[in-house]
Structure formats: C-alpha cells, structure tokens
Amino acid sequence: MKAPSLAIDVHHALTSELRDRIVENVRTRIQEQSYRLLSPEHLRGLAQLDTGGPPIVSLYLQLTPERRSGRAWHSAFSALTHTLSQTMDRAGRTAAEADIQEIKRALIDQLPELGRGAAFFACRERGIWHQIALPIPLPDRIHVASRPYLRPLLRSWGRSDRMLLALLSREQSRFLISHLGSVEEIYRVGGQRIRGMLTDRIPRDRRDALANKLLKAEAKALASIAEMIGREFETSHLLLCAPPDMSAAFRDHLSKLSLTRLLPFETSIHASPAEVGAAAAPMQEQIRARAERELVDRLSEAAPAAVSAGTQETLDCLCEGRVLILIADDSYVARGSHCRHCQGLFEATQLSSCPICGGAELETVDDLVEAALQQALERNAQITFVRDPAARSAIAAPLRALLRY
C-alpha cells in the first residue's frame, strides 16, 4: 500500500484537524493486515491475548535467500505443519487447519520483501491476524495454544530497534520507520516550489526573506509531523537526511528530547525503502552499540535502591510491577518456574510451593529470560537486550533492571 501523503504550503496549513487526520492515518497504517510494522502497542496487545479456548496458531518461518528461490519455503512449511500430527489430537488439528491454510495462502500471495523470516499469529474465529517481517531467520516453529507464542519474537524486539527516518527536501519530504529489519514508508509530504513562487512581481530585495519565511513554515510543520509519528511508534532515534538550510530550520522546531535523539545520515530523497534502510544501517548499528554502553554505565552509576542486584531479585521486582527497564542478556537460556496464581517467576525448577503466595500452581518454563520478557511487556516495562560480550560481562547477571521505585 502506498504511503498516505499531504501538502504543506501557503494554502495548506498544519491545522489541528490535519494533525488528527495524520495520527489516524498512521494508526490505520499500523493495523493493515500485511507484512507491516508491529507497533509497541500491538506487541503488548499480543502479549495479553488469551482466547480461553479457540487456538491461536503461531508460526515462525525462515525466509533466507535459499528459501526465497522458487518455492523452496513451501517444503519447509509443509514439514513444519506436518509436526502437528505428532503433537496434537485430531480435534486440535481440525481447529487449527483453517488458520494454517490461511497462512499458507498469505505466503503464496506475497513473501515479505525485506527481512530473513516471517511470523504469523492467526485465529480467524476471534479475528486475530498478524503478519510480521523479521530481521533474522528465527528457528522454524509452529505452536498452537490459546495464547500466542511470542518468545522468539521478543528476542528480536528492543526499543533501540525502532527508528524514524526523515528525508526532507523543499519539494517533497518522506517519513519512514525502521523496525525488525523492515523499512516502511509511513508518510509523504509535498512541499512548495519556492522558486516558482518568487516571480518578477516580488521585488528582488524581498525574495530571500520570503523564501526563508516559507522554508521555516514548512520545516515547522515537518517537525510536528515527525514528533507525531515518533510518538505513535515509540521510536528511540530520529535519523535525518536533509539539505543544510532545511536541516537547520527543522532542528529549530524539534523538542529538546528529539534533538538529543537526532543524528544525520545520507541517502537520496528518491531512494526506495530498501535503499534508505541500507544507507541508515551503519548509523543504526552505532546507535545500538552506544545504547548498550550507556545502559551499562547507568547500572553502575545508579543508587543501589534504583537497580536490581541479580536475576531472582529482578524477577521479584518484575512481579511487583517495579521494573522500569528490563535488561536481558540475549545469549542466556535457562529453565525456571512460574506460578500461575501470582505470576511469580523463579530461577529454581524444583519448587513444591510458590515462595511468594504459597500456592502449588507451579509450572516449568523452558526459557526463564523469555518468560520474563513477556511479563515485562504485559506490565509496560521497557525491554533492552545486551548482545555485546563486554556489555554482557559488565551487567554481571542474565537479568537486571532499572526500577520505578
């Protein structure tokens, strides 16, 4: 679907009604049933889904270059779905079959252009349908249950993975979102041809002043649009490509917070989303590496009461709703325990009763870290992954947290 567009010029001001329409268009774009960007709000919604009965089919499929050749992915898909016959009873397979066939049709109709994998969450009976392009080839997996299987997806999620890319020019400006390996054009804004407006009817001594006034008005509107899109997607950074005069005017109207997250990059205003993503990739990698270093510094400099000391203390704080930012070592995998009554998570796997509530409704979780990530998402905590070996060593535990209180 083509990105929505509008015009900002002397005849089209950025009114409150137009602001509302932009936000509505952006939210509609997020909700499209195709390989679109998954917003933080929608991921939190997925984490809270529980049909109470009808199965949700969660399917992860690698789409490496080899699998994209011809229909090589089809064999992998068939082998994946065939495993259901070995793990589910007939009633369960029948309930999931319609959703599986719908996923297959979606793959036949259109493979995601970007990324190296895809994830689906489908329960047509409850109107649940999400298609997501993934930046990395997560292991093939099919899972059928009343709740979506989000653990592999959470591995590729992090706030520093969502960035707003702004390509500005006097005649046309574009806003794109980079997330989970995909770059999607969200909005396109037509400007005004300043040269054409500066005719002989305008005295020469006024032309520069008028051109500067028009440029500042347009840049102010573009800055407002950037702020709105950034809020909707909860982006961590704003990458800017613009000529010097447009860049300066644009910066003048950004909030102080946005200015701290603004970095330049270079590409063509006419570049495709894939080309824009390739041009921004080196800067994005630098941002992620720097974010990890800064996070380690925050942990070491924080007061003892403002951080959790180790994995179990982090899990306890998470259960209490005290976690502001959950910091996870992305390389760590270990089993643990989960209390279905109070939702507590524990490092120990041999528990006869819950240490928090005393209940006996305990179950084993295969990956304690990913269970914690899902719980953090449900409780509106930010999630940050540490992948650099030096940073992983510095945090000193698989799970740490900066606390709300």
C-alpha positions in Angstrom: 0.0 0.0 0.0 1.3 3.4 -0.9 2.1 5.7 1.9 -0.5 8.4 2.6 0.5 11.9 1.5 -0.5 15.5 2.1 0.6 19.0 1.0 2.1 21.7 3.3 2.3 25.1 1.7 0.8 28.6 1.9 -2.6 27.2 1.0 -2.4 24.2 3.3 -1.5 24.9 7.0 -1.0 22.2 9.6 -4.2 22.7 11.5 -5.5 20.7 14.5 -7.9 18.8 12.2 -5.0 17.9 9.9 -2.9 16.7 12.9 -5.7 14.4 13.9 -6.0 13.0 10.4 -2.3 12.3 10.3 -2.4 10.4 13.6 -5.5 8.5 12.4 -3.7 7.6 9.1 -0.6 6.4 10.9 -2.7 4.2 13.2 -4.6 2.8 10.3 -1.3 2.0 8.6 -0.1 0.1 11.7 -3.3 -2.0 11.6 -3.0 -3.2 8.0 -3.2 -7.0 7.6 0.0 -7.4 5.7 3.8 -7.6 6.4 3.7 -4.3 8.2 5.5 -2.8 11.2 4.3 -4.1 14.6 3.9 -1.2 17.0 4.8 -1.4 20.7 1.1 -1.1 21.5 0.2 -4.0 19.3 3.0 -6.2 20.7 1.7 -5.5 24.2 -1.7 -6.4 22.9 -0.4 -9.7 21.6 1.2 -10.5 24.9 -2.2 -10.0 26.6 -4.2 -12.2 24.2 -5.8 -15.3 25.6 -8.8 -16.8 23.7 -9.7 -19.1 26.6 -10.3 -21.9 24.1 -10.1 -21.3 20.3 -6.4 -22.0 19.3 -4.1 -19.2 18.1 -1.6 -20.6 15.5 1.8 -19.0 16.0 4.2 -19.8 13.1 7.7 -18.7 12.5 9.3 -19.5 9.1 12.9 -18.7 8.0 13.0 -16.9 4.6 16.7 -16.9 3.8 17.8 -16.3 0.2 17.9 -20.0 -0.5 14.3 -20.4 0.6 13.1 -17.5 -1.5 14.4 -19.2 -4.6 11.4 -20.6 -6.4 9.1 -22.0 -3.7 11.7 -23.7 -1.5 10.0 -22.2 1.5 7.0 -24.5 0.7 8.8 -27.7 1.6 9.9 -26.2 5.0 6.3 -25.0 5.6 4.9 -28.4 4.8 7.4 -30.2 7.1 6.6 -27.7 9.9 2.9 -28.1 9.7 3.2 -31.9 9.5 4.6 -31.9 13.0 1.2 -31.1 14.3 0.0 -34.6 13.5 2.5 -35.8 16.1 1.8 -33.3 18.8 -1.9 -32.6 18.7 -5.1 -34.6 18.8 -7.5 -34.7 15.9 -9.8 -32.1 17.3 -6.9 -29.7 17.8 -5.6 -30.2 14.3 -9.0 -29.6 12.8 -9.5 -26.4 14.8 -6.1 -25.0 13.6 -6.2 -26.2 10.0 -8.2 -23.2 8.6 -5.7 -20.8 10.1 -2.8 -22.8 8.8 -4.2 -22.8 5.3 -4.8 -19.0 5.5 -1.1 -18.5 6.5 -0.1 -20.6 3.5 -2.2 -18.6 1.1 -0.7 -15.4 2.5 2.8 -16.7 1.8 1.9 -17.7 -1.7 0.3 -14.3 -2.4 3.3 -12.3 -1.1 6.5 -13.1 0.7 7.9 -10.1 2.7 10.3 -8.1 0.6 12.6 -7.4 3.5 14.0 -9.4 6.4 15.0 -13.0 6.7 11.9 -14.5 8.2 8.2 -14.1 8.9 6.0 -14.6 11.9 2.2 -15.2 11.9 -0.4 -15.2 14.6 -3.8 -16.3 13.5 -7.1 -17.2 15.0 -9.8 -16.3 12.5 -12.6 -17.3 14.9 -11.5 -14.4 17.1 -10.4 -12.1 14.3 -6.7 -12.4 15.2 -4.3 -12.0 12.3 -0.8 -10.6 12.3 2.0 -10.9 9.7 5.4 -9.7 10.6 8.7 -9.5 8.7 11.7 -10.5 10.8 15.3 -9.2 10.6 16.8 -12.5 11.5 16.0 -16.1 10.5 14.4 -17.3 13.8 14.1 -21.1 14.1 11.1 -22.6 12.3 8.4 -23.2 14.8 4.7 -23.8 14.9 2.8 -23.6 18.2 -0.9 -23.9 18.8 -2.4 -22.7 22.1 -5.0 -20.2 23.5 -2.2 -17.6 23.8 0.3 -16.5 21.1 3.8 -17.9 21.3 5.9 -14.7 21.4 9.2 -15.8 22.9 11.2 -16.0 19.6 9.7 -12.6 18.5 10.7 -11.0 21.8 14.3 -12.0 21.1 14.3 -9.6 18.1 12.5 -6.8 19.9 14.1 -3.8 21.5 13.3 -0.1 21.8 16.6 0.8 20.0 15.4 -1.2 17.0 12.6 1.3 16.2 13.8 4.4 14.5 12.2 7.2 12.5 14.0 8.1 9.2 13.2 11.6 7.9 14.1 12.5 4.3 13.4 16.2 3.7 13.6 18.5 0.7 11.8 21.7 -0.3 9.5 20.0 -2.8 9.0 16.6 -1.1 9.6 15.0 2.3 9.3 11.4 3.4 9.0 9.7 6.8 9.9 6.0 7.2 10.1 3.7 10.1 12.9 1.1 10.5 12.0 -1.8 12.7 12.6 -5.6 12.9 14.7 -5.5 9.7 12.0 -3.7 7.7 11.8 -0.2 6.5 8.3 1.1 5.8 7.3 4.5 4.3 4.7 5.9 6.7 4.0 9.4 5.3 4.9 11.6 2.4 4.6 15.4 2.5 4.5 17.6 -0.6 6.1 21.0 -0.1 6.0 24.1 -2.1 8.1 25.1 -5.1 9.7 28.2 -3.7 11.5 29.2 -6.9 8.2 29.2 -8.8 6.6 31.5 -6.2 9.4 34.0 -6.4 8.4 35.7 -9.6 9.3 39.1 -11.0 6.2 40.5 -9.2 8.2 40.2 -6.0 11.0 42.7 -5.5 14.4 41.2 -5.5 15.2 42.6 -2.1 12.3 40.7 -0.6 12.8 37.3 -2.3 15.4 35.9 0.1 13.3 37.0 3.1 10.2 35.4 1.7 12.0 32.2 0.7 13.4 31.9 4.2 9.9 32.5 5.8 8.4 29.8 3.6 11.2 27.4 4.4 10.8 27.9 8.2 7.0 27.4 8.0 7.4 24.2 6.1 10.1 22.9 8.5 7.9 23.7 11.5 5.1 21.6 10.0 7.5 18.7 9.2 9.0 18.8 12.7 5.4 18.5 14.1 4.7 15.5 11.9 8.0 13.8 12.9 7.1 14.2 16.5 3.6 12.7 16.0 4.9 9.7 14.1 7.7 9.2 16.6 5.2 9.1 19.5 2.9 6.6 17.7 5.8 4.2 17.1 7.7 5.0 20.3 10.9 5.4 18.3 14.3 5.7 20.0 16.0 7.9 17.5 15.4 10.2 14.6 17.8 9.9 11.6 17.7 12.9 9.3 18.7 13.4 5.7 18.2 17.0 4.5 20.0 19.9 2.8 21.7 22.2 5.3 19.1 25.0 5.3 16.2 22.6 5.7 18.0 20.7 8.4 18.7 23.8 10.4 15.1 25.0 10.2 13.8 21.6 11.0 16.0 21.3 14.1 14.8 24.7 15.3 11.3 23.3 15.8 12.0 19.9 17.4 11.5 19.3 21.1 14.6 19.1 23.3 14.1 15.4 23.7 14.0 14.8 19.9 17.1 16.9 19.5 19.0 14.6 21.8 18.0 11.6 19.6 18.7 13.3 16.3 21.5 12.0 14.0 22.3 12.7 10.4 22.7 10.2 7.5 22.9 10.5 3.7 20.7 9.0 1.0 18.7 10.1 -2.0 15.2 11.6 -1.5 14.1 9.3 -4.2 15.6 6.1 -2.8 13.5 3.0 -2.2 12.7 1.9 1.3 15.3 -0.9 1.0 17.9 1.6 -0.2 17.1 4.0 2.7 17.4 1.1 5.1 20.8 0.1 3.7 22.1 3.7 3.9 20.9 4.1 7.6 22.2 0.6 8.7 25.7 1.7 9.8 24.3 4.6 11.8 21.8 2.3 13.4 24.4 -0.2 14.4 26.5 2.6 16.1 23.3 3.7 18.0 22.6 0.2 19.3 26.3 -0.3 20.4 26.3 3.1 22.1 22.9 2.4 23.8 24.4 -0.8 25.3 27.4 1.1 26.7 25.2 3.8 28.1 23.0 1.3 29.7 25.9 -0.4 31.5 27.0 3.0 32.7 23.5 3.7 34.1 23.5 0.4 36.0 27.0 1.1 37.5 26.2 4.7 38.5 22.7 4.2 39.9 22.0 4.1 43.6 21.7 0.6 45.0 17.9 1.1 45.6 17.3 2.1 42.0 18.6 -1.2 40.4 18.1 -4.9 41.0 21.2 -6.9 42.0 20.6 -10.2 40.3 18.3 -12.4 38.3 16.0 -13.5 41.1 15.7 -10.1 42.6 14.9 -8.8 39.1 12.2 -11.4 38.7 10.7 -10.4 42.1 10.7 -6.7 41.2 9.0 -7.6 37.9 6.3 -9.5 39.7 5.7 -6.4 41.9 5.5 -4.1 38.9 8.5 -2.1 39.9 10.6 -2.6 36.8 11.0 0.4 34.5 13.6 -1.1 32.2 14.3 -4.8 32.0 17.8 -5.6 30.8 18.4 -9.1 29.4 21.5 -10.9 28.3 20.4 -12.1 24.9 22.7 -15.1 24.9 21.3 -16.7 28.2 18.9 -19.5 28.2 17.8 -21.5 31.3 14.7 -23.2 32.7 12.8 -21.8 35.6 9.4 -21.9 37.4 6.2 -19.9 37.0 3.4 -19.6 39.5 0.1 -19.5 37.7 -1.7 -17.9 40.7 0.5 -14.9 41.4 2.5 -14.9 38.1 5.8 -15.1 40.0 8.9 -16.3 38.1 11.8 -18.2 39.8 15.2 -19.5 38.9 14.6 -22.7 40.8 12.9 -25.5 38.9 12.2 -27.9 41.9 9.7 -26.0 44.0 6.9 -27.6 45.9 5.1 -24.3 46.6 5.4 -20.7 45.4 7.8 -18.6 47.6 5.6 -15.6 47.1 2.0 -16.7 47.6 2.5 -20.2 48.9 0.4 -21.7 46.1 1.0 -25.0 44.4 0.1 -24.0 40.9 3.7 -24.1 39.6 4.8 -24.9 36.1 8.2 -25.2 34.4 9.1 -22.7 31.8 11.7 -23.7 29.2 13.3 -20.2 29.0 13.2 -18.1 32.1 14.6 -15.0 30.3 12.0 -15.0 27.6 9.2 -15.6 30.1 10.4 -12.5 31.9 10.5 -10.5 28.7 6.8 -11.4 28.0 5.8 -10.5 31.6 7.7 -7.2 31.2 5.8 -6.4 28.0 2.5 -7.2 29.7 3.4 -4.7 32.5 4.5 -1.9 30.3 8.2 -2.1 31.2 10.8 -1.2 28.6 12.9 -4.1 27.3 16.5 -3.8 26.4 18.8 -6.5 25.1 22.5 -6.7 25.7 24.4 -8.5 23.0 28.0 -7.2 23.1 30.3 -9.6 25.0 31.8 -6.8 27.0 28.4 -5.4 28.0 27.1 -8.8 28.9 30.0 -9.3 31.2 29.6 -5.9 32.8 25.9 -6.4 33.7 27.0 -9.4 35.8 23.7 -11.3 35.6 21.4 -12.6 32.9 18.6 -10.2 34.1 19.0 -6.8 35.7 16.6 -3.9 35.9 16.3 -0.2 36.5 13.4 0.3 38.9 10.5 2.7 39.1 10.7 2.8 42.8 
